[in-house]
Amino acid sequence: MQQIKLGNQLINYEIIRTNRKTMGIIVDHERNLIVRSPKNTTDKKIETVLKKKTGWILDKLNEMESIKPAPKEKEFMTGEKLPYLGRRYRLEVNQAEISKVEVKLYQGKFIIEYPEKLKENDEQRRGKIKDALIEWYREHAKEKIKERVEKYKVKLDVEPNNVVVKKQKKRWGSCSSKGNLNFNWKIIMAPMSIVDYLVVHELTHLVHDNHSREFWATVGSIIPEVKDKREWLKINGRRLSF
């Protein structure tokens, strides 16, 4: 870990040297400053670049302070709440004569039932409930996202090759060169307006394979207040988890 003084702040930063040809500077959600550089770049050269970017780096560090932290790990007990399509639903957790954990959303609550064999093992019960919830969310994400893809592909006059909902660590969505759309299942916790924004964003990459002015103009022609949607996801994205 290196240190550098930018403005009046002494800031730690990490250098990751790879085979890349250009230098990249990142401020992540934990307010870590990371420099990715070509292998032959000297520490002095990196310091020079960082000092030139002082204003941008300090702005990013301040911006990341507004981002809401990830939620505390759930116990998956009655009374806790989980988000789905922008609303928070209370959990009601009960033991039942069943062979595996079952989840359903009913009358404004997540009803979770678990088998008697899990009663005495809290850690195993939490793990099984979490797995069942993830499966529930993924199935509902597939259904909702594919519905929205069907709606918006007509407006954009495009046809994706495939639509996949899966776990992605750092990305909400992506569009491959083969026309495959990938979505992070956790987006289904966000309001539908955010889901729609993400779907249109990825579909638009079938028209513009970049983030040019034309790309954002196309997204904005379908989704109102695009900047607000992007800002919401930036600030609240880490809360879409359990």
C-alpha positions in Angstrom: 0.0 0.0 0.0 1.4 3.4 -1.1 0.5 6.9 0.3 0.3 10.3 -1.4 -0.8 13.7 -0.3 -3.5 15.2 -2.5 -4.7 18.6 -1.5 -4.8 18.5 2.3 -5.4 14.7 2.5 -3.0 11.9 2.9 -4.5 9.1 0.9 -3.6 5.4 0.7 -3.6 3.7 -2.7 -2.9 0.3 -4.2 -1.0 -0.3 -7.4 -1.9 -3.3 -9.6 0.4 -3.9 -12.5 -0.8 -5.9 -15.4 -0.2 -6.4 -19.2 -2.5 -3.5 -20.0 -1.2 -0.6 -22.1 -2.8 2.3 -20.3 -3.2 3.4 -16.7 -6.6 3.3 -15.0 -7.6 5.0 -11.7 -10.6 3.7 -9.7 -12.2 4.8 -6.5 -14.4 1.9 -5.4 -17.5 1.8 -3.1 -15.3 1.3 0.0 -13.4 4.6 -0.9 -10.3 2.6 -1.9 -8.0 4.3 -4.5 -6.7 1.7 -6.9 -4.3 2.3 -9.8 -4.1 -0.3 -12.6 -1.0 0.3 -14.7 1.3 -1.3 -17.2 4.0 -3.4 -15.7 6.9 -1.1 -16.6 5.3 2.1 -15.2 7.4 3.6 -12.3 6.0 4.6 -9.0 7.2 8.2 -9.7 5.2 8.2 -13.0 2.1 7.0 -11.1 2.5 9.7 -8.4 2.7 12.3 -11.2 -0.5 11.1 -12.8 -2.3 11.0 -9.4 -1.4 14.5 -8.6 -2.7 15.7 -12.0 -5.9 13.9 -11.2 -6.2 15.4 -7.6 -9.5 17.2 -8.2 -11.2 14.2 -9.8 -9.9 11.8 -7.1 -11.1 14.0 -4.2 -14.4 14.5 -5.9 -14.8 10.7 -6.2 -13.9 10.1 -2.6 -16.5 12.6 -1.5 -19.1 11.2 -3.8 -18.6 7.7 -2.4 -19.4 8.9 1.1 -23.0 9.3 -0.1 -23.3 5.7 -1.2 -25.3 3.6 1.3 -23.5 0.7 2.9 -24.3 -2.9 2.3 -27.0 -4.2 4.7 -26.1 -6.2 7.7 -26.2 -9.9 7.2 -29.6 -11.3 7.9 -30.6 -13.9 10.5 -33.7 -14.8 8.4 -36.0 -14.6 11.4 -39.6 -13.4 11.7 -39.7 -9.6 11.7 -36.8 -8.9 9.4 -37.5 -7.3 6.0 -36.3 -7.9 2.5 -36.7 -5.7 -0.6 -38.6 -6.8 -3.8 -39.4 -4.4 -6.7 -38.7 -1.4 -4.5 -40.9 -2.4 -1.5 -39.8 -4.0 1.7 -41.6 -7.1 2.9 -41.7 -8.5 6.4 -40.5 -12.1 6.9 -42.6 -14.7 8.7 -40.5 -17.8 9.4 -42.0 -21.0 10.7 -41.2 -24.6 11.1 -43.3 -27.1 9.1 -43.6 -30.8 8.2 -41.8 -30.4 4.9 -38.6 -31.8 3.4 -37.0 -28.6 2.3 -37.3 -24.8 2.8 -40.2 -23.2 1.0 -40.6 -19.5 0.2 -43.7 -17.6 -1.0 -44.8 -13.9 -1.1 -48.3 -13.9 0.2 -50.5 -11.0 1.5 -47.6 -8.6 1.8 -45.2 -10.9 3.6 -42.5 -13.4 2.8 -43.7 -16.7 4.2 -40.8 -19.0 4.8 -41.2 -22.5 6.1 -38.3 -24.8 7.0 -38.2 -28.5 8.0 -38.0 -29.7 11.6 -34.5 -31.2 11.0 -33.1 -27.6 10.8 -34.6 -26.5 14.1 -31.5 -27.1 16.2 -28.8 -26.0 13.8 -29.1 -22.2 13.4 -26.2 -21.9 10.9 -27.5 -24.6 8.7 -31.1 -23.2 8.9 -29.9 -19.7 7.9 -27.9 -21.2 5.0 -30.8 -23.2 3.7 -33.2 -20.3 4.0 -30.8 -17.9 2.2 -30.3 -20.5 -0.6 -34.1 -20.8 -1.0 -34.6 -17.1 -1.0 -31.9 -16.6 -3.7 -33.6 -19.2 -5.8 -37.0 -17.5 -5.4 -35.5 -14.1 -6.3 -33.7 -15.6 -9.4 -36.8 -17.2 -10.7 -38.9 -14.1 -10.3 -36.1 -12.0 -11.8 -36.0 -14.2 -14.9 -39.8 -13.8 -15.3 -39.9 -10.0 -14.8 -36.8 -9.2 -16.8 -37.8 -11.3 -19.7 -41.2 -9.6 -19.7 -39.5 -6.2 -19.8 -37.1 -7.3 -22.5 -40.2 -8.4 -24.6 -41.7 -5.0 -24.1 -38.7 -2.8 -24.9 -37.1 -4.8 -27.7 -40.1 -3.8 -29.8 -39.5 -0.1 -29.2 -35.9 -0.4 -30.1 -36.5 -2.8 -33.0 -33.8 -5.3 -31.7 -33.7 -9.0 -31.0 -31.3 -10.3 -28.3 -29.8 -13.7 -28.9 -30.3 -14.8 -25.3 -31.4 -13.4 -22.0 -29.7 -14.8 -18.8 -30.2 -13.9 -15.2 -27.3 -14.8 -13.0 -25.1 -13.8 -10.1 -22.6 -11.1 -11.0 -20.3 -9.6 -8.5 -19.8 -6.1 -9.9 -22.1 -5.6 -12.8 -25.8 -5.1 -13.0 -26.0 -6.1 -16.6 -24.0 -6.7 -19.8 -24.4 -7.2 -23.5 -22.0 -9.5 -25.3 -20.7 -9.2 -28.9 -23.0 -12.1 -29.7 -26.1 -10.3 -28.6 -26.5 -12.1 -25.3 -27.9 -10.0 -22.4 -26.9 -10.8 -18.9 -28.6 -9.4 -15.8 -27.7 -9.6 -12.1 -30.6 -11.2 -10.3 -30.3 -8.7 -7.4 -31.7 -5.9 -9.6 -35.2 -7.4 -8.9 -35.0 -5.9 -5.4 -35.0 -2.4 -7.0 -38.1 -0.5 -8.1 -39.5 -1.5 -11.5 -38.4 1.9 -12.9 -34.8 0.9 -12.2 -35.3 -2.6 -13.7 -36.7 -0.9 -16.8 -33.7 1.4 -17.1 -31.3 -1.5 -16.9 -33.2 -3.5 -19.5 -33.3 -0.6 -21.9 -29.6 0.2 -21.2 -28.5 -3.3 -22.2 -30.9 -3.6 -25.2 -29.6 -0.3 -26.5 -26.1 -1.8 -26.7 -27.6 -3.9 -29.5 -27.9 -0.6 -31.4 -24.8 1.2 -30.0 -21.9 -0.9 -28.7 -20.6 2.0 -26.6 -21.7 4.8 -24.3 -21.7 7.6 -26.8 -24.0 10.5 -26.9 -26.2 8.6 -29.4 -26.4 5.7 -26.9 -27.6 7.9 -24.1 -30.0 9.7 -26.4 -31.6 6.4 -27.4 -31.9 5.3 -23.7 -33.4 8.7 -22.8 -35.9 8.5 -25.6 -37.5 5.5 -23.8 -36.6 6.0 -20.2 -37.4 9.3 -18.5 -34.9 11.0 -16.1 -32.1 8.6 -17.0 -29.6 10.5 -14.8 -31.8 10.0 -11.8 -32.0 6.3 -12.5 -28.2 6.0 -12.8 -27.8 8.0 -9.6 -30.3 5.9 -7.7 -28.4 2.7 -8.6 -25.1 4.2 -7.7 -26.3 5.3 -4.3 -28.5 2.4 -3.4 -27.0 -0.5 -5.3 -25.2 -2.0 -2.3 -28.5 -2.2 -0.4 -29.8 -4.6 -3.0 -28.5 -7.6 -1.1 -28.9 -9.9 1.9 
